[in-house]
Structure formats: structure tokens, C-alpha cells
Amino acid sequence: MLVIRKAPQPPDGMKVTFALADTGQPVSLIADFNAWDPFAHPLRRRTNGTRSVAVVLPVGTTARFRYLADGGDFFDDPDGDRLEPNGYGSTHTVVCL
């Protein structure tokens, strides 16, 4: 289960929540908006069996991101708006706000 939820955040932002099923291992959101920093947005364990993190971005943003699991495994989110090549022989997810 991977989920991306978008909600308006007045005055001109969009709250984007990234959630996935908790597999028991740490996961971080790495993205162009956090300089691809694996420590900037770790997904927090929730009582409903998921991990999630929310960020507020300006409306009109096109954000590129991936998830980074413990052990160095990267993965994309099929709930994004599209996938695009990342220049390293793989892809990243794109979400448009």
C-alpha cells in the first residue's frame, strides 16, 4: 500500500502526505525539495500500521522523489502523477501540485 494525499494549505500551499505500509524497517522520503537528503523526511510509524510524512509545498510545484528503505533500497510510488528517468539508469516519481 502506497498513498499520496494532497490537501490545500492556505494561503497558497499544498499539504502532501506520503504514506506506505509499515514493513518494520525505516524509510525516508528523498526529494528535490529536500536536496535528496535521507535524514530530512523520515516516515514516522503510525498506530494504523503505516508510516507517513507530510510536507507543505507551493501550489504549482512539480516535485520529484523516491523512497529510501533501510539498507539502501530505493523505490518509486505508483500513486504519483508519473515516473520519469532520473539520469542514473532508474526512475523517480513525479507529483504535480
Buried (B, 14 or more C-beta within 10 A) or exposed (E): EBEBEBEEBEEEBBBBEBBBEBEEEBBBBBBEBBEBEBEBBBBEBEEEEBBBBBBEBEEEBEBBBBBBBEEEEBBBBEBBBEBEEBEEEEBBBBBEB
